[in-house]
């Protein structure tokens, strides 16, 4: 089988971009989620509304932001509001259709970790950027899409730390409020697409990217992965998708003085 004309990271970004449509209000995380959201805006969904945690609504950056505080987000936004308004009015008010999140670790119920790896919280092996707005995005968006590279280090049986709640195996006690949206409905990796089973809430492999086998995905997953009976093959990126994505990364690298291959 010939090698595909795209990288695993590129198909992951393109497939994630396909989750957004014109008029979708999307709360965007930095990194791969931002690349996917802006690719959608530059291709099939020019009227998608991108919200960043810093308070920018309808941001249209020419290059990918380095952080939520990147000045271009504010310069190109339709409006800039306070952070409390973003969370209270937009997110907690049920006005965000899709929350796009990345993760360092994920478990089979869509719980994610972006806080610490190994050791203890006070003395971890690796300290990650932390929660930011991810816990609120994960519980208050109408739907959550998670994007990350597939490996046993990332897809784990048990998280080192639960930063953002998906669907915990054991229900919490007390009178805690329930989630407001449908939770983590979709996980997009560089190997395939996993979808949350509506009854068990466990992630199920529903689509393989071209050239990827079920065995390869199972080997890269830290729990016994369930596979849909009607397993599909993901449509590959189109030449237009790849041209737009590569141009976006090239412009970003030039603007920020990065290696052109950096993402």
N, C-alpha and C positions, 0 to 999 in steps of 0.2 A: 504494500500500500504506500503510495507517495506521501511525503511529508506535507502536512497542510501549510498553506501560505500565510498562516497567522500563528501567533504564540498562544499558549494556554491563557496567559493574562489577558490577551486581546479578546478571545472568545468569551471569557468570563465578563469582561467589561461590556461587550456588545450585548450579550444575553441579558445582563442586568438592565441595560438601557431600554430594552424592549418592554420592561415592566411599566414604563411610564408612557403616558399619552397626553395629548393636548388637553389642557385644563386640569390635569392632576396637580394637586398641591403636595409637594414632596419636601420633607425635612431631611436635609442632606448632611451626611457625615463627611469628614475630610478623608482623602485618599481615594481608594477605588470607588466608593459610593459617589464621590464628587465627580470623578472621571465619567462614570456611567450616566449620572444625571445630566451633566453638561453635554455628553455625546447625544443623548436623547433630544436635548434642546437644539442642538446644531443639525439634527437630521430629521427624524420623523415627528417630533413633538415640539415645534417651535414655541408653542403657547403653554408649555409646562411651567408651573410656578415653583421656583426653587427658593426654599427658606433655609437660611443658615442660623446657627445658634446665637450669633452675635447681634441678631435683630434685623438682618436684611431680608426683605421680601421681594421676590421677583428678580433676583440677582441674575445678571447676564455677563459673567466675566469672559473676557477674550482669551484668557489663559487660566489654567487651574490655580486656585488659591493655595498658598502655602499653609494657611491656617484659617480659622473662622474669623480672625481679626485682620485678614488681608484687606487693604484699603480698596482694592478694585471691586470687592463685593458691594461695598457701600456706594461707590461711584457709579455702578451700573444697575443698582437696584431700583425698583419702582417706589419703594418706601423703606425707611429705616426707622425701626421702633425700639423701645427699650427691651432688654432681655426679659424682664418680668412679663411684658405684654406678649412676647413670642410664646412663652410657656403657658401663661394663664389664659389668654384670649384665643390664640391659634391652636396650640397643642392640646391643652386640657379642655378647651372649648369644643374639641371634636372637629376642627377645621383642617386637619392634616390627613390627607388620603393615604400617603405612603411614607413610612420612615425608612430611610436607607442607612444601614449600619454595617460597619466592619467589625472584626473581632480578632482576638489572639487565640481564644479557645471557644468551642461550642459543644454542647452535649446534645443528646438525641431528642430533647424536648425544646430546643431552641434557646436555652439559657446561655448567656455569653459572658466571657471574662475578658476585660481589658484593664485589669488592675495589677495583679501579681502572678508570677509563675514560680512554683517551687517554694520550699521553705515555709516561713510563716509570713503573715501580713507585715509584721514589724521588721522581719529580716528575710526577705524573699531572695530567691536566686536571681530573678529579674523583676524590676519594678517597671510597669507599663504606664502609659499616659494617664490612665484612670477613667472614671466614669463620664465626666462632663455631663452632657444632657442625655446620654444614652438610656439610663433607666426610665426617664420620663418618656422619651421617644418610643421605647419598647412597649410601654404599657398604655400609652394614650393615643398613639397613631391608629387609624382605622385598620391599617395593615402594615406589617414590618417585613422588609426584605433584607437579608443578611448576605454579604458578599465576602468570601475569603478563600484562600488557597487551601486545597484539600490535602491533608496529611494526618498521620496519627498524632502528631504534636498538636494539631489544631482541633481535630474531631475526636474528642476524648470521652471516655466513659464517665469520668467525674471531674468537674472543674476544680482548679486550684482555688478559685474565688468566684462567687456569683456576683457579677457587676450589674447585669441587667436580666430581668426575669423573663423567661419564655413561658413554658408550662411545667412547673416543678412536678417531679414524680409524686411527692407527698404534698397534699394541700396544707396551706398555712392555717394555724388555729386563730382563734379570736375573731373579732369583727372587722377584719380588714376589707376594704372595698375591692370589688372585682375589677378585672381589666376592662378598659373601655372599648377596645377594638378587637380584631380577630387575632392579634398576636403575630408571632413569626410564622407567616404562611409559607414563605419560600426561602430556601438557602441556595445560592448560586455559587458554585465553586469552579475551578479550572478543569474539573472532570465531568461534572454533570449538574443536574438540578434535583434538589430534594424538596418535597412538599409535606407540610404537616397534615397527618391524618386527622380528619375532623372529629373522630371519636376517641382515639387513643392519644392524640397530640404528638405522637412519635413521628420523627422525620422519616420519610420514605423516598427512596430513589425512584424518580419518575421519568428521567430523561438522561441519556448519555451523550456527551459531546462526541462528534465524529472521531472515530478511531480509538475510542476508549472502551474498555471491556468492563463488565460487571465485576469480574475478579479483581481488576485493578482498583476499582472504587472501594470494594470491600477491604482490600489490603491496606488502603489508606484511611480507613475508618476505625476508630478505637472501640466501637461497640458492634454487636451483631446487626448488621444493616439489613433492613427490610427492603425488598425490591417490588415495585408495582408489577402486576401481571401483564399490564399493557404498556410495558416499557417503550419509550419513544427514543428517537435520535434527534438531538437538537439541530435545527437548521443552522448551517454555518454562517459566519459573517459575510455580508456582501462586499464587493469591492468598494462600494460607496461608504459603507460602515467603516471599513479599514482605512480608507483615505481620510475620512473626517477625524477618526481617532488618532491616527499618526500625525496628522497636521496639528491637532490640538496639543499633543505631547511635544512636538517639535517647537511650536510657538511658546509653550510653557518653559521648555528647557532654555530657549534663547532669552526669554524675559527674565528668568531667574538665575541665569548663568550655570545651568545644570548640564550634566552629561545628557546628550540627546536620547540615550536609552533609558534614562531614569523616569520613573512614574510615581 
